[in-house]
């Protein structure tokens, strides 16, 4: 997994590209990016599948914030990002959320 950041300081935002590699989501039909930035809506940000089987989505996020997130694969399997800036406990005892720091 990977997160790429492009800071646009004159606009106060950062363009963040979230990527799920093909080995994680290659047999999946749908991957959604879910987190603080979309009210944990499980369907609003559907990631695009690349020719290599990877999934990606790009968001513009406000600088100076931290955002918790996870990937939802085929509406049943939750996946964290191993390259996130950090992980924090979620509200569910048995899981954590990935965090991107902007």
C-alpha positions as CSV (number, residue, x, y, z in Angstrom):
1,X,0.0,0.0,0.0
2,X,1.1,3.5,-0.5
3,X,0.2,7.0,0.2
4,X,1.5,9.9,-1.9
5,X,1.2,13.5,-0.7
6,X,1.4,16.7,-2.8
7,X,1.1,19.8,-0.6
8,X,-0.6,22.8,-2.2
9,X,0.2,25.3,0.7
10,X,-1.1,28.3,-1.2
11,X,-4.5,26.6,-1.1
12,X,-4.1,25.1,2.4
13,X,-4.7,21.6,1.1
14,X,-2.8,18.4,0.4
15,X,-3.6,16.2,-2.6
16,X,-3.4,12.6,-1.2
17,X,-3.3,9.5,-3.4
18,X,-4.3,6.3,-1.5
19,X,-3.2,3.1,-3.3
20,X,-4.0,-0.5,-2.6
21,X,-1.5,-2.8,-4.4
22,X,-2.7,-5.6,-6.7
23,X,-1.6,-8.3,-4.4
24,X,-4.1,-7.1,-1.7
25,X,-7.1,-6.4,-3.9
26,X,-6.5,-8.3,-7.1
27,X,-9.4,-10.6,-6.9
28,X,-11.8,-8.0,-5.5
29,X,-14.6,-6.4,-7.5
30,X,-14.9,-3.2,-5.5
31,X,-12.7,-1.3,-3.0
32,X,-13.9,1.8,-1.1
33,X,-11.9,4.3,0.9
34,X,-13.6,4.9,4.2
35,X,-12.6,7.4,6.9
36,X,-13.0,10.6,8.8
37,X,-12.9,12.6,5.6
38,X,-16.2,11.1,4.4
39,X,-18.0,10.4,7.7
40,X,-17.1,6.7,7.4
41,X,-19.5,6.3,4.5
42,X,-18.9,2.8,3.1
43,X,-19.9,3.6,-0.4
44,X,-19.1,7.2,-1.2
45,X,-15.4,6.9,-2.3
46,X,-15.1,4.0,-4.6
47,X,-11.5,3.5,-5.6
48,X,-10.6,3.0,-9.3
49,X,-9.0,-0.2,-10.4
50,X,-5.9,0.1,-12.5
51,X,-4.7,-2.2,-15.3
52,X,-2.3,-3.8,-13.0
53,X,-5.0,-4.7,-10.5
54,X,-4.2,-2.0,-8.0
55,X,-6.8,0.4,-6.7
56,X,-6.4,4.1,-6.1
57,X,-8.3,7.3,-5.0
58,X,-7.1,10.8,-4.7
59,X,-8.5,13.3,-2.2
60,X,-7.8,16.9,-1.3
61,X,-7.5,17.2,2.5
62,X,-7.0,20.2,4.7
63,X,-3.4,20.8,5.9
64,X,-2.9,20.5,9.7
65,X,-5.2,17.6,10.3
66,X,-5.0,13.8,10.9
67,X,-7.5,11.5,9.2
68,X,-8.3,8.0,10.3
69,X,-9.2,5.6,7.4
70,X,-9.4,2.0,6.2
71,X,-10.0,0.2,2.9
72,X,-13.2,-1.8,2.5
73,X,-12.9,-4.7,0.0
74,X,-16.0,-6.1,-1.5
75,X,-18.1,-4.6,1.3
76,X,-16.9,-7.4,3.7
77,X,-13.1,-7.2,4.3
78,X,-11.4,-4.3,6.1
79,X,-7.8,-3.6,5.4
80,X,-5.3,-1.2,6.9
81,X,-2.5,0.6,5.1
82,X,0.9,-0.6,6.1
83,X,2.5,2.6,5.0
84,X,0.2,4.9,6.9
85,X,1.7,7.6,9.1
86,X,0.5,5.7,12.1
87,X,-2.2,3.4,13.4
88,X,-4.6,4.0,16.3
89,X,-7.1,1.8,18.1
90,X,-10.6,2.0,16.5
91,X,-13.8,2.0,18.4
92,X,-14.0,-1.7,17.9
93,X,-11.8,-3.7,20.3
94,X,-10.2,-6.0,17.8
95,X,-9.1,-3.6,15.2
96,X,-7.1,-0.4,14.5
97,X,-7.4,2.4,12.0
98,X,-4.7,3.7,9.7
99,X,-3.9,7.5,10.0
100,X,-2.7,9.9,7.4
101,X,-1.1,13.1,8.9
102,X,-1.4,16.2,6.7
